[in-house]
Each structure stands twice: as structure tokens, then as C-alpha cells.
Amino acid sequence: MPVDTFARRFKAQTGMAPYAYVIDRRVRRAQSLLRGSALPMLAGMAAAQRLAL
């Protein structure tokens, strides 16, 4: 199936372009992981800053 045909059919079924759908799913997954995490998000950011040095 040609890429443009796939994209058109995908959007007709989901209401979103394929790339937008993937981004949406990633964001939703990240949100659910953050909600279920016992660690505060700022602690993770501080650890990431230390690794960047």
C-alpha cells in the first residue's frame, strides 16, 4: 500500500495523522507512568542534570 494511501486511511479511521497518533500515544504513556510513579519528577530532573556534567 502506498504511504499516502495508508496515511489517508489511517487518518480517516483514527482522526489523526500517523505521526500525530504515535506522539499522542507516547505522551499518554508518559503521563500514566508519571502518575503511577512514587518518585517526584523534580528528583528525576536533578539526577539528569548531574549526568549531563
Secondary structure as UniProt FT lines:
FT   HELIX           3..14
FT   HELIX           18..36
FT   HELIX           41..52
//
